């Protein structure tokens, strides 16, 4: 009976391990809890054993071997699940290279789109400035002429600043996505966490710098209108 329980528990563990490999790397703690519960369910209450009417031999293991108890088996099952999961979570160098290349390609595409939009904005604002200069030149009142042109300059400044911000953020996000893929290739633990923290800090800093540049341009635009 004890052997049957152990075999059943081992089969259950294999099923759990297969499920862990299929569902990803964030289930180590949950797996431990599930296996712990499974081990408890396989234990027979002592009272049931006392009330059992079957007469068992005094020594069911004549060769001297000692059956493995569920108390011993549960930690072994838990350790096996954790080791299996950690091993499955670390991707191969080939997979890492593929993921990094894909992230680089996607990032380059996003940056190229943002840069194209910025170039288009610059062209349109230059056209607006030329038209504003013509309008200002035809304005008989110098004060009003200056106001017309300054408004066009302020608008162009804000539009170009927003476009440059989008390019800067696209570049920062692209660099972060590549760094994230490289970090995920590291073993789970402190090293991977430190890598992810550094990548996130670099992203946040780049976004902050882009926001500052945009805000400074907006302030200059407001000053031009005054």
Beta strands, then each sheet from edge to edge (+ up, - down):
end
